[in-house]
Every structure is written in structure tokens, then in C-alpha cells.
Amino acid sequence: MGGVDRTKDWDRVIMHVDMDAFFAAFEIRNVPHLKGKPVIIGGDPRFRSVVTTCSYEARRYGVHSGMSVAQAKRLCPHGIYISGTLKGYVYTATVLISIFEKYSPIVEPFSVDEACLDITGCHRIFGTVENLVDKLKKEIRENLSLTCSVGISPTKLLAKMASGENKPDGMTVMDRNDFKRMFYPRPVDALWGIGDKTKEALKKIGVITVEDLAGKKEKELSACFGRNGDGLYVLAHGLDTSDVYSIDNRPNEKSMSHETTLAKDLRDIEQVYSTMLWLSDKVSRRLRRGGYVGRTVSVKVRSKDFKTITRDYSLSCPTDQCKTIYDTARKLIPREYGTRIPIRLLGVKVSHLRKKHDDIQFDLLDDKYLTKLTLSSLAVDRIRDRYGESLIKYAGTRF
């Protein structure tokens, strides 16, 4: 780049750090003889598990994240399949966050293997953006023996797309003009967040490339895609203005949910209820951790033939309690599902959230009962925080 600071006129300098094939790289680091081999991280191929990630050697066979493990087996039968080491991944993610926080006070984790940092002004401490990135990469290599790819842009959206341009162990600086030059000729699904269904829907209105999408008026996209049309317009023009939020400074959540694709179709209603109890427990735990209560409970049910339905019910009093969420979710499942219609996916969501404050008024008739329920939930939370999630389970859960 000839020593020219391309970021000097930017209002913001955003860095997106994406670990290279994180889960596979973690396993290869721990078992060195796996180096250079097609390593695929995913569940048991006998069930409906998907590829979490894979080594670059496996990608040469067409294997990629999100693909079913069964399909990956067909493409790469001689690959080395590993179910993964969750505790190790989570620990490594915490180390990564501690490293990121040395380079910016504003770090927003996207997942265990990627994060956005607002480095506006911070990079000047290191002289240039390149110096900051080199030092960050070196620290990650020395502490974790892992590599990462970095995108530098004036927005979160562009930074995320830039980080995927020079993998592995690369760095890309991309402003809006670079974005147009690099992405406009590409198929529309080169944009982050556009999948197969959206791609097909866009094709019906004559949109094949990113440039085609950028040529559509915002009103036209909104007429075709509703509120999602606004998002498509922003994507195509790289206009994202969202802020980077640190863990302690995130805006209020709109909803919290958990869903699971089942290893085998459920045909037993009791197993359906057991799964719903497990999902309700996961959601209620997240609500309490975030200090939220929610008023609307929703269920998502997908049948064997991929037909998906959703149902919801708004409570008179907001809750963060598993029993309340479960009792409501259970009633929302149509009678024919799990009996006549086999189920392949289940989900539970709580929305219309608000922060939990002392001024929330509970039903006076249930006040003593709710107090006991709240205290027992908090006791269970403390035990799980200390000894792990699996130590205490609701009777009847199948997980």
C-alpha cells in the first residue's frame, strides 16, 4: 500500500477478525499429524448433523460449513471427521477476547471465532493499521498457534466481507469504492446474509449480480420483500451504519430463542414435549443471564416434508421462568404434530423483551408461587454456573 494511510479520511475504522477454519485449526494444533489432511468438524454422519467447519484441504473437495455431514462424506469419504471439543473452543474464544481488548476497548464478539473491533483512533498508537494488525496476528500465533484473517473498513458490514477476501492469514482494506469494484461483478449471494432462497427470489425480478441489486430502487425492493427490502438495499450499497457494541454495552435484545434439528423424526408426542422442555430451559436460562423477561412465547415446528409453522401467545405477565414458557409452548403445538405428522425441527422463542426491574407487577394471586419459582431457578443457575449445565436437568428432558 506504499505506506499511504487509506483510513485517514474515514469517520470510523472497523476491524473484523475471522479465525481461519477455527475448529479444524484447533484440532490440528492439538494433534499435529492431522496437518495437511482433510479434517472435517461435525456430528455423527448417521444423523442429521452439519459441517461446522473444515480444513482448507477438505474445502478442495467441495466441503463447506453448513453442508450435511452425510453429503461431506460423499464428497470426501477419506476425510477425518471429528465431533469437536466444545470446552476447548469456548476457552480459546475467551483468550481471543482478552487479546482483542488490548487493541480496542470496543469489542463485539459475533461468535466464538469472529469479532468486530472499533479501532478508530486506536490504530494511531501503533503507527498504522498494518502495524496494529501485524501485532495482533503475531500475538494470536504466539499464544494460541492459530491464524486469523482481518478486514478493515469504515463499516461493520464491509469489514466482515473484507475479512473473507484473503484467507487464510490475510488482511484486506476495503472502502465503498473497493466494495463496488470487487463485489459488483459477483453473484448476489456473495453478499453476507443472502442465501439460496433469497437468491432465487431475487432472480425472479432480474437480479443476478450484486450490481443488479444495487441498481434496484429501495421502494421496488421493499414492495417485493417488505421490511427485508430495506436490508437488501443497504447490503448492495455497503451503507451499514450500525455501531460496534462491547459485551457490556449492547442494545436491548428483541427476542431470545433456541431450536434443534432432530437426529430422527419425532413420532411420539411425549418426546416432543420433552424436547420442548429442554428448549424452554435453554431460553429461560438465557433470559435470566441477560436480565430480561418476555411477554410473547412462540414455537416453531417443521415437519418431515419441510413444512414449517409458527404459533405464538402473549402472556398477561412477562416471564423468565422455564415452567411458564414450557406450559405455554406445549399448548401451542398443533395436536396432529408428533402423532400423525412426524417432526424434524422444534424451536422455542420468547419476544417482546424488557429488562427485569423491581417494578414489574406480577399477578397477586400467584405472587408466593412465583417467588418460590424464581428463587429455585436462581439456585439452579448458581449451581450450573459453578459445576456445568448438565449437572441439573428438568425431569423429563431428553437431552
C-alpha positions in Angstrom: 0.0 0.0 0.0 3.0 2.2 -0.3 2.8 3.5 3.3 -0.3 5.6 2.5 -2.9 5.6 5.3 -6.1 4.8 3.4 -8.2 5.2 6.6 -7.2 8.8 7.4 -10.4 10.3 6.0 -12.7 7.7 7.4 -15.1 8.7 10.1 -14.7 5.2 11.6 -12.2 2.4 11.3 -13.7 -1.0 11.9 -11.8 -4.2 12.1 -13.3 -7.7 11.6 -11.2 -10.6 12.8 -12.2 -14.0 11.5 -10.2 -17.0 12.7 -9.1 -19.3 9.9 -11.0 -22.6 9.9 -11.1 -22.2 13.7 -12.5 -25.5 14.9 -10.4 -27.5 12.4 -7.3 -25.5 13.2 -7.8 -26.0 16.9 -8.0 -29.8 16.4 -5.0 -29.8 14.1 -2.9 -27.8 16.5 -3.6 -30.3 19.3 -3.0 -33.3 17.0 -0.2 -32.3 14.7 -0.3 -35.4 12.5 -3.6 -34.1 11.1 -1.8 -31.2 9.4 -2.2 -31.2 5.7 -5.2 -33.7 5.8 -8.9 -33.1 5.1 -10.2 -32.5 8.6 -14.0 -32.0 8.9 -15.7 -30.9 12.1 -19.3 -32.0 12.5 -21.5 -34.5 14.3 -22.2 -38.2 13.6 -22.9 -38.7 9.8 -25.5 -41.3 10.7 -27.7 -38.4 11.9 -28.8 -35.0 10.6 -25.6 -33.2 11.7 -23.9 -30.5 9.7 -20.3 -29.5 9.0 -19.3 -26.7 11.5 -16.1 -26.0 9.6 -13.3 -27.9 7.8 -9.7 -27.5 6.9 -8.7 -25.9 3.6 -7.6 -29.4 2.4 -11.2 -30.6 2.8 -12.6 -27.5 1.0 -10.8 -28.6 -2.2 -13.3 -31.4 -2.4 -16.3 -29.1 -2.2 -16.9 -29.5 1.5 -18.1 -26.3 3.3 -19.7 -25.1 6.5 -23.4 -25.8 6.8 -23.3 -28.8 4.5 -24.7 -32.0 5.9 -22.1 -34.4 7.2 -23.6 -37.1 5.1 -23.0 -35.1 1.9 -19.5 -34.2 3.0 -18.9 -38.0 3.4 -19.9 -38.5 -0.2 -17.6 -35.7 -1.4 -14.7 -36.6 0.8 -15.0 -40.2 2.1 -11.4 -40.3 3.2 -11.7 -37.2 5.3 -11.0 -37.2 9.1 -14.3 -36.5 10.8 -14.2 -35.1 14.4 -17.2 -34.2 16.5 -15.4 -31.3 18.2 -14.2 -30.1 21.6 -16.7 -27.5 22.8 -15.0 -26.7 26.1 -11.7 -26.1 24.3 -13.3 -23.8 21.7 -15.0 -21.7 24.4 -11.8 -21.4 26.4 -9.9 -20.3 23.3 -12.6 -17.8 22.5 -12.2 -16.2 25.9 -8.4 -15.9 25.4 -9.1 -14.3 22.0 -11.4 -11.7 23.5 -8.7 -10.8 26.1 -6.2 -10.3 23.2 -8.7 -8.2 21.2 -9.3 -5.9 24.2 -5.6 -4.9 24.1 -6.2 -3.3 20.8 -9.6 -1.6 21.3 -11.9 -1.0 24.3 -14.9 -1.8 22.0 -15.0 -5.4 21.0 -18.2 -7.1 19.8 -18.0 -10.9 19.5 -20.1 -12.3 16.6 -19.4 -15.9 17.6 -16.6 -18.0 19.2 -14.3 -17.5 16.1 -15.0 -13.9 14.9 -15.4 -10.4 16.3 -15.6 -6.7 15.3 -13.4 -4.1 16.9 -13.9 -0.4 16.6 -10.2 0.7 16.3 -11.0 4.4 15.4 -8.0 6.3 16.7 -6.6 3.2 18.4 -4.5 2.3 15.3 -2.5 5.5 15.6 -1.0 4.2 18.8 0.7 1.6 16.6 1.5 4.0 13.9 -0.6 2.4 11.1 -3.4 0.0 10.7 -1.0 -2.5 9.2 1.2 -2.3 12.3 -1.8 -3.0 14.6 -2.9 -5.9 12.5 0.6 -7.4 12.4 1.0 -7.1 16.1 -2.5 -8.7 16.7 -1.8 -11.6 14.4 1.6 -12.2 16.0 0.1 -12.3 19.5 -2.6 -14.8 18.4 0.0 -17.0 16.8 2.4 -16.9 19.8 -0.4 -17.5 22.4 -2.7 -19.9 20.5 -0.8 -21.2 17.5 -3.7 -20.1 15.3 -4.1 -17.7 12.4 -6.8 -15.2 11.5 -7.9 -13.1 8.5 -8.7 -9.4 9.0 -10.9 -6.9 7.2 -10.5 -3.2 7.7 -13.4 -1.0 6.5 -15.4 2.1 7.6 -18.5 -0.1 8.4 -19.1 -3.5 10.2 -20.7 -4.9 7.1 -17.8 -4.1 4.7 -15.3 -5.2 7.3 -16.9 -8.6 7.6 -16.9 -9.1 3.9 -13.4 -7.8 3.6 -12.0 -10.4 6.1 -13.0 -13.2 3.8 -11.1 -11.9 0.8 -7.6 -13.1 1.6 -7.8 -16.3 3.5 -6.0 -17.7 5.3 -3.9 -15.3 7.4 -4.7 -12.3 5.2 -5.6 -8.7 5.5 -7.9 -6.6 3.3 -8.6 -2.9 3.5 -11.9 -2.1 1.7 -13.8 1.2 1.4 -17.1 1.6 -0.5 -15.3 2.1 -3.8 -13.3 -1.0 -3.3 -16.5 -2.8 -2.5 -18.1 -1.8 -5.7 -15.1 -2.8 -7.8 -14.7 -6.2 -6.0 -18.3 -7.3 -5.4 -20.5 -5.7 -8.1 -19.5 -8.3 -10.7 -20.1 -11.2 -8.4 -23.3 -13.3 -7.9 -25.7 -11.7 -5.5 -25.1 -14.4 -2.9 -21.6 -13.1 -2.5 -23.2 -10.6 -0.1 -23.2 -11.6 3.5 -26.6 -12.9 4.6 -28.0 -13.8 1.2 -28.8 -17.5 1.0 -30.2 -19.8 -1.7 -33.9 -18.8 -1.1 -33.2 -15.0 -1.3 -31.0 -15.6 -4.3 -33.8 -17.4 -6.1 -36.4 -14.8 -5.2 -34.1 -12.0 -6.5 -33.5 -14.0 -9.7 -37.3 -13.7 -10.4 -37.0 -9.9 -10.5 -34.0 -10.0 -12.7 -31.3 -9.7 -10.1 -28.3 -12.0 -10.7 -25.3 -9.9 -9.7 -24.6 -7.5 -6.8 -24.6 -4.7 -9.4 -28.1 -5.7 -10.5 -29.2 -5.5 -6.9 -27.6 -2.1 -6.4 -29.5 -0.9 -9.5 -32.9 -1.6 -7.9 -34.7 1.3 -6.2 -35.3 0.9 -2.5 -39.1 1.2 -3.0 -39.0 -1.6 -5.5 -37.2 -3.9 -3.2 -39.5 -3.0 -0.3 -42.5 -3.8 -2.5 -41.1 -7.3 -3.2 -39.6 -8.2 0.1 -41.3 -6.0 2.7 -39.0 -4.8 5.5 -36.2 -7.1 4.2 -36.1 -5.0 1.1 -34.5 -2.1 3.1 -31.8 -4.5 4.3 -31.1 -5.7 0.8 -30.7 -2.1 -0.4 -28.2 -1.4 2.4 -26.3 -4.6 1.6 -26.0 -3.8 -2.1 -24.7 -0.3 -1.4 -22.5 -1.0 1.6 -24.4 1.6 3.6 -24.3 -0.1 7.0 -24.2 2.5 9.8 -24.6 0.2 12.8 -22.2 0.7 15.8 -19.8 -1.8 17.3 -21.1 -2.8 20.8 -19.0 -4.2 23.5 -20.4 -7.1 25.6 -21.4 -4.7 28.4 -22.9 -2.1 26.1 -25.2 -4.0 23.8 -28.6 -2.6 23.0 -31.6 -4.5 24.4 -32.3 -7.8 22.8 -35.6 -8.1 20.8 -36.0 -11.9 21.3 -34.2 -15.0 22.5 -34.7 -18.4 21.0 -33.4 -21.9 20.7 -34.2 -24.6 18.1 -32.9 -28.0 17.2 -33.0 -30.2 14.2 -33.7 -33.7 15.5 -31.5 -36.7 14.8 -34.6 -38.7 13.9 -38.1 -37.6 13.1 -40.2 -37.5 16.3 -43.4 -39.5 16.2 -44.0 -39.7 19.9 -45.8 -36.7 21.5 -44.1 -37.3 24.9 -40.7 -37.0 23.2 -41.9 -33.8 21.5 -42.9 -32.4 24.9 -39.6 -33.5 26.4 -37.7 -31.6 23.7 -39.8 -28.5 24.2 -39.0 -28.6 27.9 -35.3 -28.7 27.1 -35.6 -25.8 24.7 -37.7 -23.8 27.2 -35.0 -24.4 29.8 -32.3 -23.1 27.4 -34.3 -19.9 26.6 -35.2 -19.2 30.2 -31.6 -19.5 31.2 -30.5 -17.0 28.6 -33.2 -14.6 29.7 -32.1 -14.7 33.3 -28.4 -14.3 32.3 -29.3 -11.2 30.3 -31.6 -9.8 33.0 -34.7 -10.0 30.7 -38.3 -11.0 30.9 -40.5 -11.6 27.9 -44.2 -11.5 27.2 -44.7 -13.5 24.0 -43.9 -17.2 23.7 -43.6 -18.7 20.2 -43.0 -22.2 18.9 -41.6 -23.3 15.5 -42.4 -26.7 14.2 -41.0 -28.2 11.0 -42.4 -31.5 9.7 -40.7 -34.3 7.8 -41.7 -32.8 4.5 -40.1 -29.4 5.5 -43.4 -27.6 6.0 -42.8 -25.0 8.8 -45.4 -23.5 11.1 -45.1 -20.9 13.9 -47.5 -20.2 16.7 -47.3 -17.6 19.5 -49.2 -16.4 22.5 -48.8 -13.3 24.6 -48.8 -13.7 28.4 -50.5 -11.3 30.7 -47.3 -11.0 32.7 -43.7 -11.1 31.4 -41.6 -14.1 32.5 -38.2 -15.6 32.6 -39.3 -18.9 34.1 -38.9 -22.2 32.3 -42.2 -23.7 33.5 -44.3 -20.8 32.3 -42.5 -20.8 28.9 -42.8 -24.6 28.6 -46.5 -24.7 29.6 -47.3 -22.0 27.0 -45.2 -23.6 24.3 -46.7 -27.0 24.8 -50.2 -25.7 24.3 -49.1 -24.1 21.0 -48.1 -27.3 19.3 -50.9 -28.5 16.9 -52.4 -31.8 18.0 -51.5 -33.6 14.8 -47.8 -32.9 15.1 -45.8 -35.6 16.7 -48.7 -38.0 16.3 -49.9 -38.1 12.7 -47.2 -35.7 11.4 -43.5 -36.5 12.1 -41.4 -33.6 13.3 -37.8 -32.9 12.2 -37.3 -29.5 13.9 -38.5 -27.7 17.0 -37.9 -24.2 18.3 -39.0 -22.0 21.2 -38.7 -18.2 21.3 -39.6 -15.5 23.8 -40.0 -12.0 22.4 -41.3 -8.5 23.5 -38.5 -8.4 26.0 -37.8 -5.8 28.6 -35.1 -5.5 31.2 -36.2 -7.1 34.5 -36.8 -4.4 37.2 -38.4 -4.5 40.6 -41.4 -2.5 39.3 -42.7 -5.4 37.2 -46.1 -6.2 38.6 -46.9 -9.9 39.0 -50.4 -11.4 39.5 -51.1 -11.1 43.2 -52.8 -14.5 43.4 -49.6 -16.2 42.1 -47.1 -14.0 43.9 -45.9 -16.5 46.5 -45.7 -19.3 43.9 -43.8 -17.0 41.5 -41.4 -16.0 44.3 -40.6 -19.7 45.1 -40.2 -20.4 41.4 -37.8 -17.5 40.9 -35.7 -18.4 43.9 -35.5 -22.1 42.8 -34.4 -21.0 39.3 -31.7 -18.7 40.7 -30.4 -21.6 42.8 -30.2 -23.9 39.8 -28.5 -21.1 37.8 -25.8 -20.7 40.5 -25.2 -24.5 40.6 -24.9 -24.7 36.8 -22.6 -21.6 36.7 -20.3 -23.4 39.0 -20.5 -27.0 38.0 -21.8 -27.0 34.4 -25.1 -27.1 32.6 -25.6 -30.8 32.7 -25.4 -31.3 36.4 -29.1 -30.4 37.0 -31.8 -31.1 34.5 -35.6 -30.9 34.5 -37.2 -34.3 34.9 -38.4 -35.5 31.6 -35.9 -33.7 29.3 -34.4 -36.0 26.7 -31.0 -34.2 26.5 
